[in-house]
């Protein structure tokens, strides 16, 4: 029977006939087939003697059937992809209409010729290009008057929040659609179909859409730049006020012990969580670092400035953290895994009194908030500052540049998988392609800052990518090895690596690494909005010990397979990860089912909580 089916399929493919029946018989151990359209009977007795020919034909049939199945699958998904493209086009048009309305308001204002000229001089490109020179910043100061006077003299925060929300939604939709199509086409490529040109064309179109989205927001770019600067200054003043009470003896304190047995990034995030608790409870944080494994002799002040100028000690060991110790003068907090009860201000929450402006200029407000916390905590002392400046010049760190962090050694096989340098460089190359499209000119020199604990990787990267200029220090990589990790040289090295990664225009790394996440957080203090300036090869962003990470469904979804979630608008999903193929995984709260869903159909739920307002600190 199988032979009959193969002959049937072969005849169907070879003759390309539609709706014709084939009659197959077995006549005295000889095979024949009859074409009912012509009445011809062809004897195939020679097939029995030509076994190799039969095998070859059968193999061809199997390949053709497989290709037909793959093409049918692609056609099946085409309708859904068309709907998603239509949705993205509608959202792009909506954002463009919003932008045109804003420009009309600006033009309706009676502006002096000098103000108009200042506005015309603004480069319609992403915010990091506004920061490249002092001349550029000087010219934008003049333009502040223009962009701050549209809409009746005041900036409409609600409109800006909606604009940013739509821009992020379209960006996310375009990104997820690209990942979805790329994954499907790569599956076809494995079957022998040439899809390289299709991938190249779609990839270029995706980058042009993202470039247009960058240009849409240029009208308010100067307002955002000024607002983020003012907000950052306000937060830093509050931190300084909290950490420098007038009377240390009577000040309420939160004691944080820097002895958590883990690596540098983990320990810094531990201090960050302590500081957020201190800010939320209006307590001065006292850091006990005498047992810090990176610098047991001098502790924290060996590399960083003291957290306080007026209050650095305690009068007791501190009472254990509890729900009713508000009246206690000194409280000691455990590591985050042991903290109970957990206040609502825990990561990834951010202050309500900052939320209005944050939501108008930043795509991931908590990451900005965390960046401000670490910018205050990690202020380098003079020796460390001199080291960073000298090392930056030594390795030739210059923008534009992409930071790449490759974590290996003890991380591989325990907390993360091995990733080749090629996996990182794919996304580096895509970023430079995007930069060329956004700026409208080719990139003169493509640069990469490489941070790694694999001392052999720099030579490999230079050999495989000769058209790139790599900025790195092999000695730092050697000091990051497991045998020398907890040394002064290693401490200086990891601090330098994180600082350079945070100063990069884009980073490619693995969010399973705390170093990578710390660099991403600090990156926010160097840009107006760097929430999208990264690519993680594995995890989505998270903060250790955080409260639940949830997203909300903004579009319904009917499951096509058993492992897909049945979504209704408004459903809350505890997200577990992004598959980089247009889908994410998580557990839907309404039904408790775990499964996958189309990523573009959900958006982040931001946790906004009440923090002390620190009135009087302006």
ABEGO torsion letter per residue (X at the ends): XAAAAAAAAAAAAAAGBBGBBBBBBBBGGBBBBBBAAAGBBBBAAAAAABAAAAAAAAAAAAAAAAAAAAAAAAAAAAAAAAAAAAAAAAAAAAAAAAAAAAAAAAAABBBBAAAAAAAAABBBBBAAAAAABAAAAAAAAAAAAAAAABGGGBBBAAAAAAAAAAAAAAAAAAAAAAAAAAAAAAAAAAAGBBAAAAAAAAAAAAAAAAAAAAAAAAAAAAAAAAAAAAAAAAAAAAAAAAABBABAAABBBBBBBBABBBBAAAAAAAAAAAAAAAAAAGBBBBBBAAABAABAAAEAAAABBBABAABABBABAEBBBBAAAAABABBBBBBAAABOBBBAABOBBBBAAAAAAAAAABABAAAAAAAAAAAAAABBBAAAAAAAAAAAAAAGBBOBBBBBBBBBEAABGAABBBBBAAAAAAAAAAAAAAAAAAAGBBBABBBBBBBBABAAAAAAAAAABAABBBBBBAAAAAAABAAAABBAAAAAAAAAAAAAAAABABBBBBAABAAAAAAAAAAAAABABAAABBBBABBBBBBBGBBBBBBBBABBBBBABAABBBBBBGBBBBBAEBAGAGBBBBBBAAAGBBBBBBAAABBBBBBBBBBBAGBGBX
